[in-house]
């Protein structure tokens, strides 16, 4: 079996750019909001999968997070 080195694993698991300077300043806030959204959705889906949240409650929470993300996009400078 072929061995993977740690650099390959890290680039696969964290494929987003770590250098925030490459992200345009007007997009930086939205990019951070998008990452937070995805992490929170992942957490909610894990809770639902393991029976800690009902599917309806998970849906409500994700829908609220989506609205927050949409609002953050609207308030960015064009």
C-alpha positions as YAML, in Angstrom:
chain: A
units: angstrom
residues:
- id: 1
  name: UNK
  ca: [0.00, 0.00, 0.00]
- id: 2
  name: UNK
  ca: [1.32, 3.43, -0.92]
- id: 3
  name: UNK
  ca: [2.15, 5.75, 1.96]
- id: 4
  name: UNK
  ca: [0.94, 9.36, 2.00]
- id: 5
  name: UNK
  ca: [3.10, 12.00, 3.58]
- id: 6
  name: UNK
  ca: [1.70, 14.53, 6.05]
- id: 7
  name: UNK
  ca: [1.87, 17.38, 3.54]
- id: 8
  name: UNK
  ca: [-0.48, 15.51, 1.18]
- id: 9
  name: UNK
  ca: [-2.90, 14.77, 4.02]
- id: 10
  name: UNK
  ca: [-2.92, 18.37, 5.21]
- id: 11
  name: UNK
  ca: [-3.49, 19.78, 1.74]
- id: 12
  name: UNK
  ca: [-6.39, 17.37, 1.25]
- id: 13
  name: UNK
  ca: [-8.02, 18.08, 4.61]
- id: 14
  name: UNK
  ca: [-7.46, 21.84, 4.54]
- id: 15
  name: UNK
  ca: [-7.57, 22.75, 0.89]
- id: 16
  name: UNK
  ca: [-8.48, 26.41, 1.42]
- id: 17
  name: UNK
  ca: [-5.69, 28.98, 1.16]
- id: 18
  name: UNK
  ca: [-4.03, 29.79, 4.44]
- id: 19
  name: UNK
  ca: [-2.62, 33.03, 3.09]
- id: 20
  name: UNK
  ca: [-5.37, 35.57, 3.73]
- id: 21
  name: UNK
  ca: [-3.40, 38.23, 1.84]
- id: 22
  name: UNK
  ca: [-4.38, 36.51, -1.42]
- id: 23
  name: UNK
  ca: [-8.07, 37.02, -0.67]
- id: 24
  name: UNK
  ca: [-9.44, 40.41, -1.73]
- id: 25
  name: UNK
  ca: [-10.20, 42.54, 1.30]
- id: 26
  name: UNK
  ca: [-13.86, 42.94, 0.33]
- id: 27
  name: UNK
  ca: [-14.23, 39.17, 0.09]
- id: 28
  name: UNK
  ca: [-12.29, 38.33, 3.25]
- id: 29
  name: UNK
  ca: [-15.23, 38.91, 5.59]
- id: 30
  name: UNK
  ca: [-17.59, 36.84, 3.44]
- id: 31
  name: UNK
  ca: [-15.00, 34.06, 3.12]
- id: 32
  name: UNK
  ca: [-14.68, 33.90, 6.89]
- id: 33
  name: UNK
  ca: [-18.49, 33.93, 7.26]
- id: 34
  name: UNK
  ca: [-18.76, 31.13, 4.70]
- id: 35
  name: UNK
  ca: [-16.23, 29.00, 6.59]
- id: 36
  name: UNK
  ca: [-18.08, 29.58, 9.86]
- id: 37
  name: UNK
  ca: [-21.35, 28.65, 8.14]
- id: 38
  name: UNK
  ca: [-19.91, 25.38, 6.83]
- id: 39
  name: UNK
  ca: [-18.46, 24.46, 10.23]
- id: 40
  name: UNK
  ca: [-21.74, 25.15, 12.00]
- id: 41
  name: UNK
  ca: [-23.73, 23.19, 9.39]
- id: 42
  name: UNK
  ca: [-21.34, 20.27, 9.85]
- id: 43
  name: UNK
  ca: [-21.85, 20.42, 13.62]
- id: 44
  name: UNK
  ca: [-25.65, 20.53, 13.26]
- id: 45
  name: UNK
  ca: [-25.69, 17.62, 10.81]
- id: 46
  name: UNK
  ca: [-23.56, 15.55, 13.18]
- id: 47
  name: UNK
  ca: [-25.97, 16.26, 16.03]
- id: 48
  name: UNK
  ca: [-28.92, 15.29, 13.84]
- id: 49
  name: UNK
  ca: [-27.19, 12.14, 12.58]
- id: 50
  name: UNK
  ca: [-26.52, 11.00, 16.14]
- id: 51
  name: UNK
  ca: [-30.06, 11.71, 17.32]
- id: 52
  name: UNK
  ca: [-29.31, 14.78, 19.43]
- id: 53
  name: UNK
  ca: [-31.42, 17.05, 17.19]
- id: 54
  name: UNK
  ca: [-34.61, 16.30, 15.30]
- id: 55
  name: UNK
  ca: [-34.48, 16.70, 11.52]
- id: 56
  name: UNK
  ca: [-36.95, 19.58, 11.79]
- id: 57
  name: UNK
  ca: [-34.81, 21.42, 14.35]
- id: 58
  name: UNK
  ca: [-31.66, 20.84, 12.30]
- id: 59
  name: UNK
  ca: [-33.43, 22.22, 9.23]
- id: 60
  name: UNK
  ca: [-34.58, 25.33, 11.15]
- id: 61
  name: UNK
  ca: [-31.09, 26.00, 12.45]
- id: 62
  name: UNK
  ca: [-29.45, 25.54, 9.06]
- id: 63
  name: UNK
  ca: [-32.08, 27.74, 7.41]
- id: 64
  name: UNK
  ca: [-31.40, 30.50, 9.97]
- id: 65
  name: UNK
  ca: [-27.66, 30.19, 9.35]
- id: 66
  name: UNK
  ca: [-28.27, 30.43, 5.60]
- id: 67
  name: UNK
  ca: [-30.27, 33.65, 6.08]
- id: 68
  name: UNK
  ca: [-27.43, 35.11, 8.17]
- id: 69
  name: UNK
  ca: [-24.95, 34.22, 5.43]
- id: 70
  name: UNK
  ca: [-27.15, 35.79, 2.75]
- id: 71
  name: UNK
  ca: [-27.48, 38.97, 4.82]
- id: 72
  name: UNK
  ca: [-23.73, 39.17, 5.34]
- id: 73
  name: UNK
  ca: [-23.26, 38.97, 1.57]
- id: 74
  name: UNK
  ca: [-25.78, 41.77, 0.97]
- id: 75
  name: UNK
  ca: [-23.98, 44.10, 3.39]
- id: 76
  name: UNK
  ca: [-20.60, 43.80, 1.70]
- id: 77
  name: UNK
  ca: [-19.26, 46.65, -0.35]
- id: 78
  name: UNK
  ca: [-19.70, 46.05, -4.10]
...
